Amino acid sequence: MTFLTLIGLLLAATLVAGYFRMSVTSWTVLTAITLVAGIWYFDAGFITTVLAALVFAVPALFLNLKGVRQQYFTKGFLKFYRKALPELSETEKVALEAGTVYWDAELFTGKPDFKKLHDIDKPELSSDEKEFLAGPVAELCRMLNEHEFNHDKGDMPKEVWDFMMKNKFFAMIIPKRYGGLEFTALGHSAVLQKVSSRSAVAAATIAVPNSLGPAELLLEYGTEEQKDHYLPRLSQGKEIPCFGLTGPSAGSDATSIPDTGVICKKKIDGKEVLGINLNFDKRYITLAPVATVVGLAFQMMDPDGLLGDKKQLGITLALIPRDTKGIDIGRRHLPLDVMFMNGPIRGKDVFIPMDYVIGGQEMIGHGWRMLVECLSVGRAISLPSCSTGGAKMNAFATGAYARIRKQFNLPIGRFEGIEEALCRIAGKTYTSAATATMTALAVDRGEKPAVPSAIAKMHVTDMARDMISDAMDIHGGKGIIMGPKNYLGRAWMGAPIWITVEGANILTRSMIIFGQGAIRCHPYVLKEMEAAHLPDMSESLKKFDKYLFQHMGYTFQNGVRSFFQGLGTWRFDRSPGDKFTKKFYSKITRYSAAFGFAADISMLTLGGSLKKREKTSARLGDVLSHLYMASAVLKRYRDQGNQSADQPIVAWAMHHHFYEIEQALKMLSYNFPSKGVGIFLRRVIFPLGTHELPPGDRLGHKAASLLLSPNETRQRLTDGIDKEESEYHYVAKMNHVLAKVIDTEPLERRILKAIKSGEINEIDPSKQLAQALENDIINKSEFNSLTKVRAEVAEIVAVDDYPFDAFDRTKAQTDDSEQSKVA
Ligand SMILES: Cc1cc2nc3c(=O)[nH]c(=O)nc-3n(C[C@H](O)[C@H](O)[C@H](O)COP(=O)(O)OP(=O)(O)OC[C@H]3O[C@@H](n4cnc5c(N)ncnc54)[C@H](O)[C@@H]3O)c2cc1C
């Protein structure tokens, strides 16, 4: 009995050491003291003492005597590990090496250091950026008539293109020394947010040259001659760039592009020139129909050995002028009726000189690495920013409409059903803005945030689709009838575009977020892999042993912490934050430990097959993503000065994220490929079962109400979008009417009361108003303001109609089908 008590004490001391993340030395001291105290207190006999000491000594010696451990355990394990280590494809190696880690890695530790989160700068635009937003961006916004672009012209008018080029909208990432604007990532993001709040066509047009494309590739890898030639021309708007990677057979699997460039010699003006003969077929290329310079990815081959022995040289990137002989460019695709420039590019026997290769001859074959390295930066900004701009405008417009539009004598926003959708819009807009900003700030810190950019791209575009869908439901027919008065329908149609581009969302969720994160962000996995492959065996053994045992300790600690925190100890953890946020910080810590543990158990039990277990990988990715977004929400709340008025929306977002995390972990355990492991995970992570609930009704009511009237929270939530009243800005006009509608609501209530009491018995609303005046229910000035506001409301609620034959496009269709080719 005493022996079992002593073992129990040893176990308890070990669990305490695990929970408080003690080092091996501290664990040894703690367990030794506990054992001695136990032996003394329980007056253990000789045999019991020896047996208990043995139980303590074996693991203690194993953990403390590194030399012995390496010889008798790690050496054998290293051999097995080297054999079992899944062979990484070249593509995966590139993806792993490209990019850096920051807060995403902290979330893997099981005990994130929130000081690192708070140390990320507060978002602050430079004076140049503020001036640009107040000047050219505001002016551009006044010119943006999305309905005209999409419905009437199928393009932006020439003056809009000219204005963009003249004001260097395509040169935000180009340094000033080349004539560009040299904006920070935050500044770049702010411009995209404002423009996208008015026009998806304009935003897509601006996003592409500033994202993954010729400018960024030239800046990172171009030769001096290429930079000096192209960057000033791109800055001055003398060139419009596009970048062609995707083709009919190579979409998500972009490394499989079949387009070829064969190294050859050709006589030009009597001189023999070494160059490349290109054959390619690209599709979906944004800006291609109007591009003057085409960035192109292709497989380089050297069958005649003109450069050396290697025949397959790998993916290579080149910049090719549009008018190069053999290029077929200019046709357009129709991307869901959102009329930005997009189309195919085909090339047959296009000969280009060697110096068209980006970075010159030495960068031949490095194209994939170049693309992946640049992708994390562009992906961190373009789509998260454009989707956030759209989401903010959506929240701004839908809140106003839900207050202005009445049914059953009440603003529709007061109905609980509408409230449910409205609070989702409020909470997800907050998260989108927080995530986009935090990820852009990472770029400004010099990071190449591979995992956060995938999280931001996938989740912010996904939330934008959810939100526009909710907004459409709230608007009813008003969102459906297309025309100048419809500010939603086109955004709803276009939502799947942003889901698909720059890494389609299903693939990003299933393969990239956890797939890259697990190795990139994990504190030990990459170190272990690198150590295992060191050529010097003794160095390899030493380092591998060190990381392996740290890793084992880390997994054990996360398991212990998960279990006890699942019992409720997370409430007593030391966390930053005030009365409102402290519990949210603590929960991030709780789920970070659970995530770290689940990730390790998944990797340990599934090994290389985890790559194919996309559902498992996706669920782990969801946990990481929601932890990242929840952290971003807390950072935004803090950066904005802990505004108590914003708390309902912040709390809504946090409850949503925690609920999603718990659901993902729960589904992970229930669907784990091995049932036994799934049950084990569930018992450790949720010893008392699952408890998170989605945001409650009372909270939802408070969050939704904040969208229904002009107030500081609504202002902060939608900051940075275009709210200035201008000719084509329907939503800004609507916002103006919102304040008047709220002012006249008491009068409307008075009239309603009179109708109910029978004092007013007319049916026609205008006659009711006249009767109200006649019966002194309202005075003349109240009558006038109500008449005016009602007219303005009618204008907002109105939709467009057209002559009977307005949609007869048969002639245009006949012309089109004659010319159409299969893309
Ligand atoms: C409007 C528009 C603009 C674009 N602009 C450009 C551009 O400027 N330049 C350029 O080069 N490309 C561009 N693209 C191409 C874009 O990047 C691709 O569409 C994208 O990579 C997906 O390829 P795909 O459409 O062929 O879909 P597919 O690759 O056929 O994918 C179909 C579905 O399968 C999923 N899927 C594929 N593989 C996996 C997997 N292993 N696991 C789970 N799911 C998977 C995808 O997530 C997707 O949901 C553009 C596309 C569009 C629509």
The ligand as a Gaussian input file, in Angstrom:
#p B3LYP/6-31G(d) Opt

LIG

0 1
 C      -10.875000      35.004000     -61.968000
 C       -9.593000      34.275000     -61.880000
 C       -8.389000      34.972000     -61.944000
 C       -7.178000      34.280000     -61.944000
 N       -5.999000      34.965000     -62.143000
 C       -4.861000      34.248000     -62.355000
 C       -3.662000      34.893000     -62.767000
 O       -3.606000      36.132000     -62.903000
 N       -2.582000      34.136000     -63.017000
 C       -2.593000      32.782000     -62.882000
 O       -1.596000      32.150000     -63.145000
 N       -3.707000      32.137000     -62.453000
 C       -4.837000      32.835000     -62.219000
 N       -5.980000      32.177000     -61.828000
 C       -5.944000      30.751000     -61.617000
 C       -6.188000      30.311000     -60.193000
 O       -5.062000      30.483000     -59.418000
 C       -6.650000      28.851000     -60.305000
 O       -7.989000      28.914000     -60.732000
 C       -6.517000      28.075000     -59.054000
 O       -5.181000      27.797000     -58.818000
 C       -7.296000      26.763000     -59.069000
 O       -7.100000      26.039000     -60.255000
 P       -8.359000      25.489000     -61.051000
 O       -9.321000      26.589000     -61.226000
 O       -7.863000      24.815000     -62.265000
 O       -9.042000      24.447000     -60.095000
 P       -8.601000      22.940000     -59.824000
 O       -7.157000      22.855000     -59.592000
 O       -9.199000      22.082000     -60.876000
 O       -9.312000      22.674000     -58.443000
 C      -10.696000      22.345000     -58.341000
 C      -11.023000      22.099000     -56.883000
 O      -10.242000      21.020000     -56.392000
 C       -9.609000      21.405000     -55.181000
 N       -8.351000      20.669000     -55.078000
 C       -7.379000      20.524000     -55.989000
 N       -6.389000      19.775000     -55.496000
 C       -6.735000      19.438000     -54.238000
 C       -6.141000      18.678000     -53.199000
 N       -4.985000      18.087000     -53.325000
 N       -6.809000      18.561000     -52.046000
 C       -8.009000      19.129000     -51.869000
 N       -8.610000      19.852000     -52.810000
 C       -7.991000      20.012000     -53.975000
 C       -9.430000      22.896000     -55.279000
 O       -9.349000      23.469000     -53.988000
 C      -10.711000      23.288000     -55.991000
 O      -11.726000      23.420000     -55.049000
 C       -7.183000      32.873000     -61.797000
 C       -8.393000      32.189000     -61.673000
 C       -9.581000      32.861000     -61.720000
 C      -10.850000      32.086000     -61.629000

